[in-house]
Amino acid sequence: MPKISVICAPAPRPNPGMASVDFAFHALSRRHGFAERVAYYQLYTADELHARADRALQAEIHARQSLPFAYRGLRQHLQEIFHSDKIVFWGDFLHSADYHQSAARRLVKIGVTTNAGAALDWVRDHYFLRHAPAEIWPKVMAFGGNLLFNRPEHYLDAGYGAEVRRFFRQAAAVRMRDVYSAAKISELRDDYSTNYLGCDCSLLLLPEDLEALPCSDWHADIASGAGRAGIFFGRNKCRPALMARFARELCNRLGVRGQWLPWGLTKGFGRMREKIRFWFPGMEVLSHTAPPTPGDLYRMLGRYQLVISDTYHVCVNAWRLGVPAVCIGQALVADADNINSGSRFAWRDKRQVFYGMNDALEYYVYAEELEDRRLRRQRLEQLTSLLQNAQYRQSVHQRILSGARAMEKAVVGALLPATR
């Protein structure tokens, strides 16, 4: 029976960013000698979620989720988890109100129940440990999660509001990935003297950890990252031409060649890739018969001279590797509920928060800037100068690494007494 149970968020489709979060715990456990005592759990697994996909899609999903460990079903092993020495909720939106609603919809989709209310009860039973015995709470730890998209109305809800307070007041150790969520934990626990700020879990990875990841031959296409910029877009709702032309102009000014980073599913992001290539003539697109593994993608990411993207974990992982990432975000979003910034009129963009926390906002571009010809030209001039300054880039990287190493000590310090 495992000694440490790690509860992870299942991705709705293969997501190298979420994979880097989960892989970070495995890498940390290997470095500190307790990897054999860890089991990983998801509320529902990729096999359950994609059971009806065609064979080609299932094969790509399998390749894109190649990690050196397997997930167990959280629903089937809850009592086993209660008997662990430590119960770790690891990363992502596991305790966010809107995430619970989406997780409930997926439980209905895979046939756990046909009732939406019952599905939501399932979610809260597992993510809030509603039926756990009192003696388990000194073993519960939450690290790298966030409540970034929660709204005041969520905490007034008789169901969610009471449960989120109960969970975070009883958990023994809490560290959130962003300053807003950390401040909310202080409020929920009525404790304003403790620091509840952590970091994104993926920042705990070290370059040498990638050796444990399976890979194919994708990364061999880049003998050296010098002279190339990794390009990936797929999160913003602005015009692709806007981002593509900006990326092309920045690459031209820096004398680097753009290359599409195949971060997302081929079918899901193939149309976006072609739109970007239309407005960015000369952008390289690698062609392989097999899809890339997470190991391929992280190795490719680390070899670029810079990255230009609109995707949170592309940028986070690039900075972790010391590769400067220019992130294109949006100030105005039409969606009622947006994956980057939450609810309409309560926007709080997770990308902008990450850049702001690490004093790197000069690398963060609003898509709205690019609509204005004068502003776009000024932004290109500013970034060209910025990206040619190695000292500035290194200072951002060092801030991120220093924070991550401090958080590693905090995580290991909380875990090791129970694992020795």
N, C-alpha and C positions, 0 to 999 in steps of 0.2 A: 504494500500500500504506500502511495507517495507520501512524503513528509511535507512537501510544499506544493500547494495547489495554486496554479496561476490561471486566472479567469481572463480571457481575451475576447475582444470584439470580433465577431465574424464579419467579413466583408461581403457586401451584396454582390460583388463581382471581383475577380482577382485584382488586388490592389497592392502594388509593391511597397507603398508607403506604410500600410497597415502591417504588411509582412515584416518590414524593418523594425517596427515597434515590438512585435512578438519575438523576432529573432534576437533583439537586444537583450531580453531576459535570458535566453539560452546562452548567448555569448558571455554575459556577466556570470552566469552560474558555472560555466566552464572555466573562466578565469579564476574563480574563487573556490573551485573544487567541490561543488555540490550539484552538478548537472544531473547525476544519476538519481537524485532524490526529488526531482521536479516532474510534475505532470501538468499538461496544458488542457484547458477546457474551453469550449464554446457553447453557447446556448443552442445553436444549431450549426451543423457542419456544412462545408461546401458540397459534400456529396448529397446531403438532404436538399439543399437549396437548388442544386442544378441537376437533380435526378432525371428531369425530362429533357435536358439539352441533348442535341445531336452529338455523335461521336467525336466529330472534329472539334466542336466547342469544348467538350469534356476533356479532350486531350490537351487543348491549349490551357484550360483552367488548371489542369494537373501540373503542367510544366511551369506555369506562372506562379504556382504556389509551392514550389519545391523548397522545402525547409528541412533541416536535419532533425525534425521531431514531428510527431503526429498529435492531433487534437482528439480529445475524448468528448463525448456528449455531456454537457453540464446537467441536462435534465435527467439523465440516467444515473448520475454518480454524485448526487448532492450529499447523501449520507456519508459517502466515502470522503468527500471534501471536508465535512465537519470533523472528521477524525485526523485531519492533517495537523502538522505542527504550526504551519502558517497558511493563511488564505490570502492571496494577493490579487486584487483587482488591478489589472495592468493596462493603463493607457486609455485613450479614445474617449467616447461619449457615453460610457457604460451607465452613468447615473443621470444623464440628461433627460428631461421630460419628453422632448420631441423624439429622441432616439428610442425611448421606450415604446412610443406609439408605432414607429417604423418597425421595430423588432417584433411587436405584436402582429403587425400585418404579415410579416414573413412567417410567423408560426402558423397563421391561418393558411398561407400559401402552401406550406409543405404538409399541411394536413394534421397538425397536432390537435387542432380544434377548429370548429367552424364558427365559433362565437368570438367576436372581437373583444368583448369584455373579459371573457375567460382567458383569452390570449394575453391580455394586458396583465391579468393576475399572475399568469405564468412568468412573465417578464419580471414583475416586481418581487415575486417569490424568490427568484434566483439572483437578481442583481441587488436587491435590498436585503436578502437573507431573512425574509419576514418570519420564517418558521424555525429559525436557528435557535438552539438552546443557548442560554445566557453565557455558558462557559466558553463559547467560541469567540466572543468579541475581543478578548485580549490577543487573539491570534490574527485578527483581520487588519489588513494593510491596503491602502489605495494609493497608487502612485501614477502620475502622468495623465490622469483623467482631467476632464474639464466640464464646467457648467456654463460655458461661454454663451450659449444660445438660449439659456433659460430666461424667461421674462418674469416680472413680478407676479403676474397672475398665476404662474405655476406654483409658486410658494404659498399662494392663498388657496390653492386647490386642496380640498379635504383629504384626498387620497395621496397624491404625489407629495404635496408639501409636508405632510406629517411624516411620510416614510423617508424622504430625503434627510430631514432633520434627525430622525431616529438613527439612520444608518451612519451619518457622519459624526454624530455625537458619541456613538458607541464604538466606532472603529478605533483601534489602538494607535494607528499611525496613518497620517494623510499628507500627501504632497501632490499638488495640482500642477498642471503644465503651464499655466499662464497666470498673470497677476490678478485678473478679474476673478477667476475661479478661486484663487487663493484667498482673496478678500471675502468672497462669499462664504468660504469655509470658516473663516474667523467669525462671521456673523452667525452661521448655523451652530457653531460650537460655543458661541458667546465667549470667545477667547481671542483677545486682540494683542496678546503678548507673545504668541507663538508664530513662527514663520511657517506658513503652509505652502510656500512656493517650491515647486520642483522644476521639472523641465520635460520636454518631449522625450519619451522613452527611447526613441531611435538615436538620440544624441549620446547615449551610453555606449554605442558601438565604437570599436576601434578598427582601423584599417586592416589589421591582421586577423580580425574576426571573420572576414570574408572568406578565408581559407576553408572554413567549415561548410561553406555553401556549395551545393552542386552547380555546375555551370556547363554550358555547351560551347560552341565556337563563335558566338556572337561577338564577344568582346575582342576576339582576335582581329577583327576588322580595323581596330584602332591601334596601330602600333605605338602611337604616342598621342597624347591629348593636345599637344602643342598645335596651334593653328586651327582648332575646331571649337565651335560653340554648340552645346547640346540644346536642341529646341524641342519643347513639348508644350502644346496647348490643348485644353479640353475641359476646363472648369468654368471659364468666364462665359457670359452670355452676350458679350459685345461682338461686333463683326470680326470674323477671322482675318479679313484683309487688313484691319487696323493693326492687329498684333503682328501679322506676318511682315508687313512693310516696315514696321518699326524694328523688328528683329533683323531684317535684311539691311536696313540703313545702319544699324549699330554694328553689325558684323563687317560691313564695308569700311566703316570708319576705323575699326580696330584691325582690319586686315586678316580676319579669321573667316573660316568657312563654316556655314551652318550645316548641322546634321540632325535629322529627326531622331529623337530618343524614343524608342518604342515602348513607352511606359504603360500604355493601356492596351486592352484587348484589340486584336487586329480588326475584328468586325465592328466593334464599338467606336474605334477612333480612326478607322481607315478613311472615312469621308473627311474628317477634320484634317488629317495629314495631307490629303490631296488638295484641300482648299488652301492650306498654308503653302504647299509647294507651288500652287498656281501663282500666288502673290510673292513668292520668294524663289524665283528661278535660280537654279544652281544648288539649292539645298539638297544635300545628300540624303538618300533613303536607302538604308541597307536592306538587302533581300535575302531571306533564308527560308528554307522549307519548314524548319522547326521554330516554334515561338521561343523567345528568350526566357530564361529563368531569372528569379530575383538576383542570383549571383552574377549573372551576365550584366544585368542592368546597373547594379551598384558599381561593378568594375568599370563599366563604360562611363558612368557618371563621374567617377573619380579621375578619369583621364582627360576630361575636357578642360579647355582654357577658361571657359565661362559657361554658364547656363542661362537661358532665357525661357521663362515658363510662367504659367498662371496657376500652377499646382503646388499646394502647400508642401507635401512631403518630397517632391522633387527638389524644391528649394532648401528645405531643412537638411536633407541628406547631402546635397551638394555642399552647403556650408560646413557640415560636419567633416567632410573630406577636404576642406580648404579650398573648394572651388567657388568663386564668387557667383552668386545667383541673382540675376535681375528678375524681379517678380512683377508681373503685370496684374494688378488687382482692379477692383471697381468700387467707386464711391456710391453709385446709384444702381440698385438692382431691382428689376421689375418683378421677380419671382415672389410669391407669397412666402415661400420657405426656400432659402438658398443654402447650398452645401458649404459655401465659403463664409457667409456672413449672417446666417440665421434668418430671423423673421423680418418681413417688410416693416419699415419704419422703426425697427429696433436693431438696425444693422450693427454688427460688431465682427469685423472680418478677421478670421483666425490668422491669415497671412500677414496682415498689417500689424496684428498684435505681436506675432513672433519677431518681425523686423523691428518694431518699436522697442520690445524688451531687450533686444541685443544691440541697440544703438546703430542700426543699419538701415534706417529709413531712406537714406540717400539712394539705396538700391531698389526702393519700392516705387513703382510707377503706377499711377491711376490711368485706366483706359481713357477716362475723360480728358486727360492731358493731351492724348494723341489726336483728339478731334480738332484741336487748335493748332494750326500750322506753326505759329510763332512759338507756342509752348513746346511743341514736339521738337523743333529745332534746338531750342534751349536745353531741353532734356537730353537730347543726343549729345550735345556739347558737354554737358555736365557729366554724363555717364562715361563718355570717352576719356575725359580727364581722370575721373574716379577710378576706372578700371585699369588705368595705366600706373596707378599708384599702389605698388605692392605693399607698402607699409600700412596703408589704410585697410586693405583687404586682410592682411595678417592680423590686424588688431581686432577685427570683427571675429575672425576665426578663433583667436586666442580667448576672447571673452566667452564664446560658446563652449570651448573646450574646458576652460577653468570652471565654469558653472556645472558642466556635465560630470567632471571628475569629483567635485564636491558632492553631487547628488549620488554618484556611485557609492561613495563612502557611507552616505546616509542609508541607502537601500541595503547594502551589505551589513551595516551595523544593526539594522532592524531584523535581518534574517538569520545571521550566523549563530546567535546564541541558541536558537531553537534547532539548528541543523547539525551542531557538533555533538 
